[in-house]
Amino acid sequence: MPADTPLSFEDFLKVDIRAGTIIRAEPYPQARRPAYKIWLDFGSEIGERKTSAQLTGNYSCADLIGRQVAAVVNFPPKQIGTFMSEVLVLGFPGKDGEVVLIAADQTVANGARLF
């Protein structure tokens, strides 16, 4: 959808973007492109979810632990190789094209919804 295509507020509300804290990260050598397996804590309402993310260009596994990020939590699970991805961690392309994670500039509750 082009950036100039109108989007209703109801459409926006369909995308459930929440804050979560990365609690575990490990290399995913079986992925076609360099990636990590990541587990996130979204608080008591949503719980723990996992994903595969291509973050190896800007982050090590150790850099990710404890980092609070934004993620879409209401996409259907997607099989990524041998790993089931349950959320989509959000980021922008950096100047080198590698993912730069999106995060709040202050700590918020895990599971807090973007509005």
TIPAVEX-256204 format. One record per atom (N, C-alpha, C, CB): residue number from 1; residue in three letters; x, y, z; chain. Coordinates in steps of 0.1 Angstrom, whole numbers, plus 5000, padded with zeros to 4 digits. Each point is the difference from the previous one (the first is absolute). Glycine has a CB too. Layout:
+-----+-----+------+------+------+---+
|   k |   r |    u |    v |    w | c |
+-----+-----+------+------+------+---+
| NUM | ALA |    X |    Y |    Z | A |
...
+-----+-----+------+------+------+---+
***
This chain:
+-----+-----+------+------+------+---+
|   k |   r |    u |    v |    w | c |
+-----+-----+------+------+------+---+
|   1 | MET | 5008 | 4988 | 5000 | A |
|   1 | MET | 4992 | 5012 | 5000 | A |
|   1 | MET | 5009 | 5012 | 5000 | A |
|   1 | MET | 4981 | 4988 | 5012 | A |
|   2 | PRO | 5017 | 5021 | 4978 | A |
|   2 | PRO | 5008 | 5013 | 5000 | A |
|   2 | PRO | 4998 | 5008 | 5012 | A |
|   2 | PRO | 4999 | 4999 | 4975 | A |
|   3 | ALA | 5011 | 5009 | 5028 | A |
|   3 | ALA | 4999 | 5009 | 5012 | A |
|   3 | ALA | 4989 | 5010 | 4999 | A |
|   3 | ALA | 5024 | 4997 | 5003 | A |
|   4 | ASP | 4972 | 5007 | 4985 | A |
|   4 | ASP | 4989 | 5010 | 4999 | A |
|   4 | ASP | 4986 | 4994 | 4999 | A |
|   4 | ASP | 5016 | 5014 | 4988 | A |
|   5 | THR | 4983 | 4972 | 5014 | A |
|   5 | THR | 4987 | 4994 | 5001 | A |
|   5 | THR | 4994 | 5002 | 5013 | A |
|   5 | THR | 5007 | 4982 | 4983 | A |
|   6 | PRO | 4981 | 5024 | 5018 | A |
|   6 | PRO | 4993 | 5002 | 5013 | A |
|   6 | PRO | 4998 | 4987 | 5008 | A |
|   6 | PRO | 4989 | 5020 | 4990 | A |
|   7 | LEU | 5013 | 4981 | 5023 | A |
|   7 | LEU | 4998 | 4989 | 5009 | A |
|   7 | LEU | 4990 | 5005 | 5011 | A |
|   7 | LEU | 5024 | 4990 | 4995 | A |
|   8 | SER | 4966 | 5002 | 5008 | A |
|   8 | SER | 4991 | 5004 | 5010 | A |
|   8 | SER | 5006 | 4997 | 5014 | A |
|   8 | SER | 4980 | 4996 | 4984 | A |
|   9 | PHE | 5015 | 5011 | 5026 | A |
|   9 | PHE | 5004 | 4997 | 5014 | A |
|   9 | PHE | 4997 | 4986 | 5004 | A |
|   9 | PHE | 4997 | 5024 | 5005 | A |
|  10 | GLU | 4992 | 4971 | 4990 | A |
|  10 | GLU | 4996 | 4986 | 5003 | A |
|  10 | GLU | 5010 | 4990 | 4994 | A |
|  10 | GLU | 4976 | 5007 | 5000 | A |
|  11 | ASP | 5030 | 4996 | 4988 | A |
|  11 | ASP | 5010 | 4992 | 4994 | A |
|  11 | ASP | 5012 | 5000 | 5009 | A |
|  11 | ASP | 4992 | 5005 | 4977 | A |
|  12 | PHE | 5012 | 5007 | 5028 | A |
|  12 | PHE | 5012 | 5001 | 5009 | A |
|  12 | PHE | 4998 | 4991 | 5012 | A |
|  12 | PHE | 5004 | 5023 | 4991 | A |
|  13 | LEU | 4984 | 4978 | 5015 | A |
|  13 | LEU | 4998 | 4992 | 5012 | A |
|  13 | LEU | 5000 | 4985 | 4998 | A |
|  13 | LEU | 4986 | 5019 | 5008 | A |
|  14 | LYS | 5013 | 4976 | 4980 | A |
|  14 | LYS | 5001 | 4986 | 4997 | A |
|  14 | LYS | 5014 | 4995 | 5003 | A |
|  14 | LYS | 4982 | 5002 | 4983 | A |
|  15 | VAL | 5028 | 5006 | 5015 | A |
|  15 | VAL | 5014 | 4996 | 5002 | A |
|  15 | VAL | 5004 | 5002 | 5015 | A |
|  15 | VAL | 5006 | 5007 | 4976 | A |
|  16 | ASP | 4996 | 4982 | 5031 | A |
|  16 | ASP | 5003 | 5001 | 5014 | A |
|  16 | ASP | 5015 | 5000 | 5003 | A |
|  16 | ASP | 4978 | 4987 | 5005 | A |
|  17 | ILE | 5027 | 5025 | 4997 | A |
|  17 | ILE | 5014 | 5002 | 5003 | A |
|  17 | ILE | 5002 | 5002 | 5015 | A |
|  17 | ILE | 5003 | 5011 | 4977 | A |
|  18 | ARG | 5006 | 4981 | 5028 | A |
|  18 | ARG | 5002 | 5000 | 5015 | A |
|  18 | ARG | 5015 | 5001 | 5003 | A |
|  18 | ARG | 4979 | 4986 | 5003 | A |
|  19 | ALA | 5024 | 5018 | 5009 | A |
|  19 | ALA | 5013 | 5001 | 5005 | A |
|  19 | ALA | 5003 | 4986 | 5007 | A |
|  19 | ALA | 4999 | 5025 | 5004 | A |
|  20 | GLY | 5013 | 4970 | 4993 | A |
|  20 | GLY | 5005 | 4988 | 5006 | A |
|  20 | GLY | 5015 | 5001 | 5003 | A |
|  20 | GLY | 4982 | 4987 | 4988 | A |
|  21 | THR | 5022 | 5005 | 5022 | A |
|  21 | THR | 5014 | 5000 | 5003 | A |
|  21 | THR | 5006 | 4987 | 4996 | A |
|  21 | THR | 4996 | 5014 | 5020 | A |
|  22 | ILE | 5015 | 4987 | 4973 | A |
|  22 | ILE | 5007 | 4988 | 4995 | A |
|  22 | ILE | 5007 | 4993 | 5012 | A |
|  22 | ILE | 5004 | 5010 | 4977 | A |
|  23 | ILE | 4992 | 4977 | 5025 | A |
|  23 | ILE | 5005 | 4992 | 5012 | A |
|  23 | ILE | 5010 | 4990 | 4996 | A |
|  23 | ILE | 4978 | 5004 | 5011 | A |
|  24 | ARG | 5022 | 4992 | 4976 | A |
|  24 | ARG | 5010 | 4990 | 4995 | A |
|  24 | ARG | 5002 | 5002 | 4986 | A |
|  24 | ARG | 4992 | 4984 | 5017 | A |
|  25 | ALA | 5020 | 5014 | 4978 | A |
|  25 | ALA | 5004 | 5002 | 4986 | A |
|  25 | ALA | 5011 | 4990 | 4997 | A |
|  25 | ALA | 4993 | 5024 | 4999 | A |
|  26 | GLU | 5006 | 4969 | 4990 | A |
|  26 | GLU | 5010 | 4991 | 4996 | A |
|  26 | GLU | 5002 | 5000 | 4985 | A |
|  26 | GLU | 4995 | 4985 | 5020 | A |
|  27 | PRO | 5016 | 5011 | 4975 | A |
|  27 | PRO | 5002 | 4999 | 4985 | A |
|  27 | PRO | 4991 | 4990 | 4994 | A |
|  27 | PRO | 5024 | 5007 | 5003 | A |
|  28 | TYR | 4973 | 4996 | 4985 | A |
|  28 | TYR | 4991 | 4991 | 4992 | A |
|  28 | TYR | 5007 | 4996 | 4987 | A |
|  28 | TYR | 4979 | 5011 | 5010 | A |
|  29 | PRO | 5031 | 4981 | 4991 | A |
|  29 | PRO | 5008 | 4996 | 4988 | A |
|  29 | PRO | 4993 | 4994 | 4989 | A |
|  29 | PRO | 5019 | 4998 | 5016 | A |
|  30 | GLN | 4969 | 4996 | 4986 | A |
|  30 | GLN | 4993 | 4993 | 4990 | A |
|  30 | GLN | 4992 | 5010 | 4991 | A |
|  30 | GLN | 4998 | 4980 | 5015 | A |
|  31 | ALA | 5001 | 5033 | 4989 | A |
|  31 | ALA | 4992 | 5010 | 4992 | A |
|  31 | ALA | 5008 | 5002 | 4987 | A |
|  31 | ALA | 4991 | 5011 | 5021 | A |
|  32 | ARG | 5001 | 4992 | 4969 | A |
|  32 | ARG | 5006 | 5003 | 4987 | A |
|  32 | ARG | 5008 | 5013 | 5000 | A |
|  32 | ARG | 4981 | 4989 | 4989 | A |
|  33 | ARG | 5015 | 5021 | 5018 | A |
|  33 | ARG | 5007 | 5012 | 5002 | A |
|  33 | ARG | 5004 | 5001 | 5015 | A |
|  33 | ARG | 4989 | 5012 | 4980 | A |
|  34 | PRO | 5022 | 4994 | 5023 | A |
|  34 | PRO | 5004 | 5001 | 5014 | A |
|  34 | PRO | 4989 | 5005 | 5009 | A |
|  34 | PRO | 5024 | 5004 | 4993 | A |
|  35 | ALA | 4973 | 4989 | 5018 | A |
|  35 | ALA | 4989 | 5003 | 5009 | A |
|  35 | ALA | 5003 | 4995 | 5014 | A |
|  35 | ALA | 4984 | 5000 | 4980 | A |
|  36 | TYR | 5008 | 5005 | 5029 | A |
|  36 | TYR | 4999 | 4994 | 5014 | A |
|  36 | TYR | 4987 | 4995 | 5003 | A |
|  36 | TYR | 5017 | 5017 | 5007 | A |
|  37 | LYS | 4982 | 4973 | 5002 | A |
|  37 | LYS | 4988 | 4996 | 5007 | A |
|  37 | LYS | 4999 | 5009 | 5012 | A |
|  37 | LYS | 5001 | 4976 | 4991 | A |
|  38 | ILE | 4987 | 5030 | 5011 | A |
|  38 | ILE | 4998 | 5009 | 5011 | A |
|  38 | ILE | 4987 | 4997 | 5008 | A |
|  38 | ILE | 5013 | 5018 | 4987 | A |
|  39 | TRP | 4988 | 4982 | 5026 | A |
|  39 | TRP | 4988 | 4998 | 5009 | A |
|  39 | TRP | 4998 | 5014 | 5007 | A |
|  39 | TRP | 5005 | 4975 | 5003 | A |
|  40 | LEU | 4982 | 5029 | 4997 | A |
|  40 | LEU | 4997 | 5013 | 5006 | A |
|  40 | LEU | 4989 | 4998 | 5011 | A |
|  40 | LEU | 5006 | 5012 | 4979 | A |
|  41 | ASP | 4995 | 4996 | 5031 | A |
|  41 | ASP | 4989 | 5001 | 5011 | A |
|  41 | ASP | 4991 | 5011 | 4997 | A |
|  41 | ASP | 5016 | 4990 | 5017 | A |
|  42 | PHE | 4971 | 5007 | 4981 | A |
|  42 | PHE | 4990 | 5011 | 4997 | A |
|  42 | PHE | 4991 | 5001 | 5012 | A |
|  42 | PHE | 5001 | 4995 | 4976 | A |
|  43 | GLY | 5003 | 5002 | 5036 | A |
|  43 | GLY | 4992 | 5001 | 5012 | A |
|  43 | GLY | 4990 | 4989 | 5002 | A |
|  43 | GLY | 5003 | 5025 | 4998 | A |
|  44 | SER | 4989 | 4976 | 5012 | A |
|  44 | SER | 4990 | 4990 | 5004 | A |
|  44 | SER | 4989 | 4998 | 4990 | A |
|  44 | SER | 5006 | 5005 | 5024 | A |
|  45 | GLU | 4989 | 5005 | 4969 | A |
|  45 | GLU | 4989 | 4998 | 4991 | A |
|  45 | GLU | 5004 | 4992 | 4988 | A |
|  45 | GLU | 4991 | 5022 | 5008 | A |
|  46 | ILE | 5021 | 4980 | 4986 | A |
|  46 | ILE | 5004 | 4994 | 4988 | A |
|  46 | ILE | 5010 | 4988 | 5003 | A |
|  46 | ILE | 4996 | 5022 | 4987 | A |
|  47 | GLY | 5013 | 4981 | 5022 | A |
|  47 | GLY | 5009 | 4990 | 5004 | A |
|  47 | GLY | 5013 | 5000 | 4992 | A |
|  47 | GLY | 4981 | 4986 | 5007 | A |
|  48 | GLU | 5026 | 5003 | 4992 | A |
|  48 | GLU | 5012 | 4999 | 4992 | A |
|  48 | GLU | 4997 | 4996 | 4986 | A |
|  48 | GLU | 5013 | 4994 | 5021 | A |
|  49 | ARG | 4993 | 5012 | 4970 | A |
|  49 | ARG | 4999 | 4996 | 4985 | A |
|  49 | ARG | 5014 | 5000 | 4994 | A |
|  49 | ARG | 4977 | 5011 | 4999 | A |
|  50 | LYS | 5024 | 4982 | 4990 | A |
|  50 | LYS | 5014 | 4999 | 4994 | A |
|  50 | LYS | 4999 | 5004 | 4985 | A |
|  50 | LYS | 5005 | 4981 | 5015 | A |
|  51 | THR | 5006 | 5022 | 4980 | A |
|  51 | THR | 5001 | 5005 | 4986 | A |
|  51 | THR | 5014 | 4997 | 4994 | A |
|  51 | THR | 4983 | 5018 | 5004 | A |
|  52 | SER | 5018 | 4982 | 4983 | A |
|  52 | SER | 5013 | 5000 | 4994 | A |
|  52 | SER | 5002 | 5014 | 4994 | A |
|  52 | SER | 4999 | 4975 | 4995 | A |
|  53 | ALA | 5012 | 5031 | 5007 | A |
|  53 | ALA | 5003 | 5014 | 4995 | A |
|  53 | ALA | 5014 | 5001 | 4994 | A |
|  53 | ALA | 4983 | 5009 | 5017 | A |
|  54 | GLN | 5017 | 4998 | 4972 | A |
|  54 | GLN | 5013 | 5003 | 4993 | A |
|  54 | GLN | 5006 | 5012 | 5006 | A |
|  54 | GLN | 4992 | 4989 | 4979 | A |
|  55 | LEU | 5014 | 5010 | 5033 | A |
|  55 | LEU | 5006 | 5011 | 5007 | A |
|  55 | LEU | 5015 | 4999 | 5002 | A |
|  55 | LEU | 4979 | 5002 | 5012 | A |
|  56 | THR | 5027 | 4989 | 4981 | A |
|  56 | THR | 5014 | 4997 | 5002 | A |
|  56 | THR | 5010 | 5011 | 4996 | A |
|  56 | THR | 4994 | 4976 | 4997 | A |
|  57 | GLY | 5001 | 5033 | 4994 | A |
|  57 | GLY | 5009 | 5011 | 4995 | A |
|  57 | GLY | 5003 | 5010 | 5010 | A |
|  57 | GLY | 4990 | 4996 | 4978 | A |
|  58 | ASN | 5000 | 5007 | 5031 | A |
|  58 | ASN | 5002 | 5010 | 5010 | A |
|  58 | ASN | 5000 | 4996 | 5015 | A |
|  58 | ASN | 4989 | 5014 | 4984 | A |
|  59 | TYR | 5008 | 4973 | 5018 | A |
|  59 | TYR | 4998 | 4996 | 5014 | A |
|  59 | TYR | 5006 | 4986 | 5002 | A |
|  59 | TYR | 4979 | 5014 | 5002 | A |
|  60 | SER | 5028 | 4984 | 5009 | A |
|  60 | SER | 5004 | 4986 | 5004 | A |
|  60 | SER | 4988 | 4995 | 5009 | A |
|  60 | SER | 5026 | 5005 | 4999 | A |
|  61 | CYS | 4975 | 4982 | 5004 | A |
|  61 | CYS | 4990 | 4994 | 5009 | A |
|  61 | CYS | 5001 | 5007 | 5014 | A |
|  61 | CYS | 5001 | 4978 | 4988 | A |
|  62 | ALA | 5011 | 5024 | 5016 | A |
|  62 | ALA | 5002 | 5007 | 5013 | A |
|  62 | ALA | 4994 | 5014 | 5001 | A |
|  62 | ALA | 5020 | 4986 | 5003 | A |
|  63 | ASP | 4981 | 5021 | 4985 | A |
|  63 | ASP | 4994 | 5014 | 4999 | A |
|  63 | ASP | 4985 | 4999 | 5002 | A |
|  63 | ASP | 5019 | 5007 | 4985 | A |
|  64 | LEU | 4975 | 4983 | 5011 | A |
|  64 | LEU | 4985 | 4999 | 4999 | A |
|  64 | LEU | 4994 | 4997 | 5013 | A |
|  64 | LEU | 5002 | 4993 | 4977 | A |
|  65 | ILE | 5004 | 4999 | 5032 | A |
|  65 | ILE | 4994 | 4996 | 5013 | A |
|  65 | ILE | 4997 | 5013 | 5008 | A |
|  65 | ILE | 5013 | 4978 | 4999 | A |
|  66 | GLY | 4975 | 5023 | 5006 | A |
|  66 | GLY | 4996 | 5011 | 5008 | A |
|  66 | GLY | 4995 | 5012 | 4992 | A |
|  66 | GLY | 5016 | 4992 | 5017 | A |
|  67 | ARG | 4985 | 5008 | 4970 | A |
|  67 | ARG | 4996 | 5011 | 4992 | A |
|  67 | ARG | 4985 | 4999 | 4998 | A |
|  67 | ARG | 5022 | 5001 | 4988 | A |
|  68 | GLN | 4971 | 5011 | 5014 | A |
|  68 | GLN | 4986 | 5000 | 4998 | A |
|  68 | GLN | 4997 | 5005 | 4985 | A |
|  68 | GLN | 4996 | 5005 | 5025 | A |
|  69 | VAL | 4996 | 4988 | 4968 | A |
|  69 | VAL | 4997 | 5003 | 4986 | A |
|  69 | VAL | 4985 | 5001 | 4997 | A |
|  69 | VAL | 5022 | 4989 | 4994 | A |
|  70 | ALA | 4975 | 5015 | 4994 | A |
|  70 | ALA | 4986 | 5000 | 4996 | A |
|  70 | ALA | 4998 | 4988 | 4990 | A |
|  70 | ALA | 4998 | 5025 | 5003 | A |
|  71 | ALA | 4990 | 4968 | 4998 | A |
|  71 | ALA | 4998 | 4989 | 4991 | A |
|  71 | ALA | 4985 | 4999 | 4997 | A |
|  71 | ALA | 5020 | 4988 | 5010 | A |
|  72 | VAL | 4977 | 5007 | 4979 | A |
|  72 | VAL | 4986 | 4997 | 4996 | A |
|  72 | VAL | 4997 | 4986 | 5006 | A |
|  72 | VAL | 5000 | 5014 | 4979 | A |
|  73 | VAL | 4989 | 4985 | 5029 | A |
|  73 | VAL | 4998 | 4987 | 5007 | A |
|  73 | VAL | 4987 | 4993 | 4995 | A |
|  73 | VAL | 5011 | 5010 | 5020 | A |
|  74 | ASN | 4983 | 4996 | 4970 | A |
|  74 | ASN | 4987 | 4993 | 4995 | A |
|  74 | ASN | 5001 | 4995 | 4986 | A |
|  74 | ASN | 4988 | 5014 | 5015 | A |
|  75 | PHE | 5024 | 4984 | 4979 | A |
|  75 | PHE | 5002 | 4993 | 4988 | A |
|  75 | PHE | 4999 | 4985 | 5003 | A |
|  75 | PHE | 5014 | 5018 | 4989 | A |
|  76 | PRO | 4981 | 4974 | 5001 | A |
|  76 | PRO | 5000 | 4985 | 5003 | A |
|  76 | PRO | 5014 | 4995 | 5000 | A |
|  76 | PRO | 4978 | 4998 | 4989 | A |
|  77 | PRO | 5025 | 4992 | 5019 | A |
|  77 | PRO | 5013 | 4994 | 5000 | A |
|  77 | PRO | 5005 | 4996 | 4986 | A |
|  77 | PRO | 4995 | 4991 | 5023 | A |
|  78 | LYS | 5018 | 5010 | 4975 | A |
|  78 | LYS | 5006 | 4998 | 4987 | A |
|  78 | LYS | 5012 | 4991 | 5002 | A |
|  78 | LYS | 4992 | 5022 | 4991 | A |
|  79 | GLN | 5009 | 4967 | 5001 | A |
|  79 | GLN | 5011 | 4991 | 5001 | A |
|  79 | GLN | 5012 | 5006 | 4993 | A |
|  79 | GLN | 4984 | 4980 | 5000 | A |
|  80 | ILE | 5027 | 5022 | 5007 | A |
|  80 | ILE | 5012 | 5005 | 4994 | A |
|  80 | ILE | 5011 | 4989 | 5001 | A |
|  80 | ILE | 4994 | 5024 | 5006 | A |
|  81 | GLY | 5007 | 4968 | 4984 | A |
|  81 | GLY | 5009 | 4989 | 5000 | A |
|  81 | GLY | 4994 | 4990 | 5010 | A |
|  81 | GLY | 5020 | 5014 | 4994 | A |
|  82 | THR | 4988 | 4982 | 5016 | A |
|  82 | THR | 4996 | 4991 | 5011 | A |
|  82 | THR | 4994 | 5007 | 5012 | A |
|  82 | THR | 5018 | 4984 | 4992 | A |
|  83 | PHE | 4980 | 5029 | 5007 | A |
|  83 | PHE | 4996 | 5008 | 5012 | A |
|  83 | PHE | 4987 | 5007 | 4997 | A |
|  83 | PHE | 5024 | 5003 | 5006 | A |
|  84 | MET | 4967 | 4996 | 5004 | A |
|  84 | MET | 4987 | 5007 | 4998 | A |
|  84 | MET | 5001 | 5014 | 5006 | A |
|  84 | MET | 4988 | 4978 | 5001 | A |
|  85 | SER | 5010 | 5032 | 4990 | A |
|  85 | SER | 5000 | 5014 | 5004 | A |
|  85 | SER | 4986 | 5004 | 5004 | A |
|  85 | SER | 5020 | 5005 | 4985 | A |
|  86 | GLU | 4978 | 5001 | 5027 | A |
|  86 | GLU | 4987 | 5004 | 5005 | A |
|  86 | GLU | 4997 | 5015 | 5000 | A |
|  86 | GLU | 5002 | 4980 | 5014 | A |
|  87 | VAL | 5009 | 5028 | 4985 | A |
|  87 | VAL | 4998 | 5015 | 5000 | A |
|  87 | VAL | 5010 | 5005 | 4989 | A |
|  87 | VAL | 4993 | 5001 | 5025 | A |
|  88 | LEU | 5005 | 5012 | 4972 | A |
|  88 | LEU | 5008 | 5007 | 4991 | A |
|  88 | LEU | 5007 | 5012 | 5007 | A |
|  88 | LEU | 4986 | 4993 | 4980 | A |
|  89 | VAL | 5027 | 5006 | 5023 | A |
|  89 | VAL | 5007 | 5011 | 5006 | A |
|  89 | VAL | 5002 | 5011 | 4990 | A |
|  89 | VAL | 5012 | 4984 | 5016 | A |
|  90 | LEU | 4986 | 5029 | 4988 | A |
|  90 | LEU | 5000 | 5011 | 4990 | A |
|  90 | LEU | 5013 | 5008 | 5000 | A |
|  90 | LEU | 4975 | 5001 | 5003 | A |
|  91 | GLY | 5029 | 5003 | 4986 | A |
|  91 | GLY | 5012 | 5008 | 4998 | A |
|  91 | GLY | 4999 | 5008 | 4987 | A |
|  91 | GLY | 5013 | 4984 | 5014 | A |
|  92 | PHE | 4997 | 5025 | 4985 | A |
|  92 | PHE | 5002 | 5008 | 4988 | A |
|  92 | PHE | 5013 | 4995 | 4993 | A |
|  92 | PHE | 4987 | 5020 | 5010 | A |
|  93 | PRO | 5015 | 4982 | 4977 | A |
|  93 | PRO | 5013 | 4997 | 4994 | A |
|  93 | PRO | 5010 | 5012 | 5004 | A |
|  93 | PRO | 4989 | 4987 | 4981 | A |
|  94 | GLY | 5022 | 5009 | 5024 | A |
|  94 | GLY | 5011 | 5010 | 5003 | A |
|  94 | GLY | 5007 | 5004 | 4988 | A |
|  94 | GLY | 5003 | 4990 | 5022 | A |
|  95 | LYS | 5007 | 5019 | 4979 | A |
|  95 | LYS | 5007 | 5005 | 4988 | A |
|  95 | LYS | 5007 | 4989 | 4992 | A |
|  95 | LYS | 5003 | 5021 | 5012 | A |
|  96 | ASP | 5000 | 4968 | 4995 | A |
|  96 | ASP | 5006 | 4989 | 4993 | A |
|  96 | ASP | 4990 | 4989 | 4996 | A |
|  96 | ASP | 5021 | 5004 | 5013 | A |
|  97 | GLY | 4966 | 4999 | 4989 | A |
|  97 | GLY | 4989 | 4991 | 4996 | A |
|  97 | GLY | 4997 | 4990 | 5010 | A |
|  97 | GLY | 5007 | 5003 | 4977 | A |
|  98 | GLU | 5001 | 4996 | 5034 | A |
|  98 | GLU | 4997 | 4990 | 5011 | A |
|  98 | GLU | 4989 | 5006 | 5009 | A |
|  98 | GLU | 5024 | 4992 | 4999 | A |
|  99 | VAL | 4969 | 4999 | 5008 | A |
|  99 | VAL | 4989 | 5003 | 5008 | A |
|  99 | VAL | 5005 | 5008 | 5013 | A |
|  99 | VAL | 4987 | 4980 | 4992 | A |
| 100 | VAL | 5006 | 5031 | 5010 | A |
| 100 | VAL | 5001 | 5008 | 5013 | A |
| 100 | VAL | 4987 | 4999 | 5007 | A |
| 100 | VAL | 5017 | 5016 | 4990 | A |
| 101 | LEU | 4983 | 4978 | 5022 | A |
| 101 | LEU | 4988 | 4997 | 5007 | A |
| 101 | LEU | 4993 | 5013 | 5005 | A |
| 101 | LEU | 5011 | 4979 | 5008 | A |
| 102 | ILE | 4976 | 5019 | 4993 | A |
| 102 | ILE | 4991 | 5011 | 5005 | A |
| 102 | ILE | 4998 | 4997 | 5015 | A |
| 102 | ILE | 4988 | 5004 | 4977 | A |
| 103 | ALA | 5013 | 5007 | 5031 | A |
| 103 | ALA | 4998 | 4999 | 5014 | A |
| 103 | ALA | 4995 | 5013 | 5006 | A |
| 103 | ALA | 5018 | 4982 | 5002 | A |
| 104 | ALA | 4975 | 5017 | 5009 | A |
| 104 | ALA | 4996 | 5013 | 5007 | A |
| 104 | ALA | 5012 | 5006 | 5006 | A |
| 104 | ALA | 4977 | 4990 | 5005 | A |
| 105 | ASP | 5023 | 5023 | 4997 | A |
| 105 | ASP | 5011 | 5007 | 5005 | A |
| 105 | ASP | 5001 | 5000 | 5015 | A |
| 105 | ASP | 5000 | 5015 | 4981 | A |
| 106 | GLN | 4989 | 4979 | 5025 | A |
| 106 | GLN | 5000 | 4997 | 5015 | A |
| 106 | GLN | 4994 | 4986 | 5001 | A |
| 106 | GLN | 4997 | 5025 | 5007 | A |
| 107 | THR | 5006 | 4968 | 5004 | A |
| 107 | THR | 4995 | 4987 | 5003 | A |
| 107 | THR | 4985 | 5001 | 5002 | A |
| 107 | THR | 5022 | 4993 | 5010 | A |
| 108 | VAL | 4971 | 4998 | 4984 | A |
| 108 | VAL | 4985 | 4999 | 5002 | A |
| 108 | VAL | 4997 | 4986 | 5004 | A |
| 108 | VAL | 4996 | 5017 | 4982 | A |
| 109 | ALA | 4992 | 4980 | 5022 | A |
| 109 | ALA | 4996 | 4987 | 5005 | A |
| 109 | ALA | 5001 | 4990 | 4988 | A |
| 109 | ALA | 4985 | 5010 | 5018 | A |
| 110 | ASN | 5020 | 4978 | 4984 | A |
| 110 | ASN | 4999 | 4990 | 4990 | A |
| 110 | ASN | 4986 | 4997 | 4997 | A |
| 110 | ASN | 5021 | 4990 | 5008 | A |
| 111 | GLY | 4976 | 5010 | 4979 | A |
| 111 | GLY | 4986 | 4998 | 4995 | A |
| 111 | GLY | 4993 | 5013 | 4998 | A |
| 111 | GLY | 4999 | 4979 | 5013 | A |
| 112 | ALA | 5007 | 5032 | 4990 | A |
| 112 | ALA | 4993 | 5013 | 4997 | A |
| 112 | ALA | 4998 | 5001 | 4985 | A |
| 112 | ALA | 5011 | 5011 | 5020 | A |
| 113 | ARG | 4977 | 4994 | 4977 | A |
| 113 | ARG | 4996 | 5001 | 4986 | A |
| 113 | ARG | 5003 | 5014 | 4994 | A |
| 113 | ARG | 4982 | 4983 | 5004 | A |
| 114 | LEU | 5023 | 5017 | 4984 | A |
| 114 | LEU | 5003 | 5012 | 4993 | A |
| 114 | LEU | 4986 | 5007 | 4996 | A |
| 114 | LEU | 5022 | 4991 | 4991 | A |
| 115 | PHE | 4978 | 5022 | 5011 | A |
| 115 | PHE | 4988 | 5007 | 4996 | A |
| 115 | PHE | 5004 | 5013 | 4995 | A |
| 115 | PHE | 4985 | 4989 | 5016 | A |
+-----+-----+------+------+------+---+
***
